[in-house]
Amino acid sequence: MPYQVEVPDHLYPALQSMLRVSAKKRNDYSGVGPWQNFRNTSDFFNLPKWMSAIFNCVQKLERVRTLSDGREVKNEPLEDTLLDLANYALFAYAMYLEDGTDSAVISADTKPSGSPNTTSNLHYPPGVR
């Protein structure tokens, strides 16, 4: 039986767009499973899988900053960037739930060299671990 969720009217158009964009991009990017590209990134950078989606969020936030400077948009308008950002945040949360809280711990010896905070553990807000 499919999930049934009551969606408030004011969120429905945005969620519908998120799902449409996610499905379209999944056809272009996914490999063996829905998280394969994130798994590849997490393996490459030695991060928990969910953190690879956060990596993509950071890139999209930088794109928002660029678009906010008033530059001419040639490829990806702000609306598309915001949809991608929302999807990546949702993906990060879904992978976090799927992997369990043990994958949230990133110790100094598992982070790639040259990454921020390489001498100490990352600190998470209360209730995140």
N, C-alpha and C positions, 0 to 999 in steps of 0.2 A: 504494500500500500504506500503510495507516495506521501511525502510529508505535507501536512496542511498547516499553514501558518496564516494567521490573520494579520494582514498588512494594512497599516493606516493609509488612508487615501492619499495623503500628501507625500508619502514615501514610495508609493507604488510605481510611478513613472521612473524614478531614479533606479529602483531595484530591477525593474524590467530592462532598463538600458544596461545595467551592470551585467545581468545574466546574458543578454544578447551579445555584448562585447566579449565576455568571458568565453562563451561557446564558440564564437567566431575565431578568437585567437587560439583557443585550445586546438582547433583543427590545424593551425599553422605551426604550433610549437610543441605539442605534447609528443612524447615518445612512447615508451612502454606503459606508462601509467600517467595519471593526471598530475603527479608531482615530479615527473622525471627531470624536467629542466631545473627545477629547484633542487632536486637531489644532486644533480651534476654540479650545480654551483656550490652547494654546501660541501660536497666532497672536495672540490677544487680549493675552497677557502678554509676548509676544516671547521665548519660552523654547523650548528644544528640546522636541520632542513628549514624550519620556520624562519630562521634568521635570514635565509637567502631571499625570502620575500620582502623582508624589511630592507635589505640591500636595494631591491627594486623600488621600494617606497622612497628611499632617499634620493634615488635618481629622478623619480617623478616630482618630488618636492623641489629639486633643483630646476627642473623644467618649469614648474609653476613660477619660481622666482624669475627665470628668464622671460617668461611670457608676461609677467607683471611689469617688466621694464618698458613695455610698450613697443617692443620689437615686432617687425612684420612676421606673421606666422606663415611658414611655407609648407609644413608637413602636418603637424599635430596641433589642432586648436586646444585651447584651455579646457573645453568641455571633455574632450577625449582624454586629456592628461588626468583630469579629476576622476573620470571613470576608471582609468587604469589604477590610480592611487587607491581608490576605494576597493577595487578588486584585489590588489596586492595585500592590502590590510586584512581583508576577509580571508584570503589564502593563508596568510601568516597565522591568523587565529585558528583556522581549520587544521593546519599542520601541527600547530602547538597542541591542540586538543587530541589529535590523532596520535602524536608521539608521546604524549604524557609529559609531566613536569620535569622528569629527569633530563630531558634534552634541553631544558632552559638554562642549565648551568654551563657556563663557558669559563673554564679555568685558564690561567695564564699560559699553561703549557699546551693548550689545544688551539690557541689563536695563532693565526699566521704572523710571522715576524713582520714588524713594521706597522702592525695594526694598532689603533689607539688602545691605551690601557694594557699594554703587554706585560706589565709587571704586577698587576693586581686583577682580581676577579671583577667582572662587571657587576654593578649593583642594580637590582630590580626593585620596583615599587613593592610595598607590602601586598601580599596575596598573589603575586605573579608567579613565584616559584612553586 
